[in-house]
């Protein structure tokens, strides 16, 4: 089920932050409403399902259940609750969650970077991904964040391509729902493996397992 307080806090953080411009050439999402069907309807349902607003199977048909779920989401983020996914709804929904492919990408990073860490430590890696996406210092897409040159060891050494387990997916979803045990960190490293002095120029936020986190 969706976690309303965490969701509203996350929305407030995003609304207050300077959001970088969307990818060049990216077309706005078309309206989705009762009777719509296709890939975008499926994506809309997946995002609502991830946040807990929609229960039951994700399909490619915009049903009455989708309308009700969308109205609940719109009410909780302060949008006109009309049950229609227009540009404003899509913009906020995309900032608060991810699509199916992006969730799998997050799980791959979490598994590749932190599968030996506690569940909290795995959520922390997911939170850093989302914090970077929301920061003007980094690309504004999950893919852009992950594949930024030399950003993640798991991408550099190929562990990103390992098949993530269910815990990695759960950790990714927990981060999406607003759990950030890192204190809004943008960086982390394992001091037992990396001896880079650069991290000492940053402000530490916390340590979780083998990883130290920084802003």
QUIDA-V932868 format. One record per helix or strand of 3 or more residues. SS is the DSSP state (~ for helix, > for strand). FROM is the first residue (numbers start at 1). TO is the last residue. If there is no record, write none. Layout:
ss=[SS	SS]
from=[FROM	FROM]
to=[TO	TO]
This chain:
ss=[~	~	~	~	~	~	~	~	~	~	>	~	>	>]
from=[4	39	64	87	100	119	142	153	159	166	187	197	204	211]
to=[16	51	77	96	114	134	146	157	161	176	189	201	208	214]
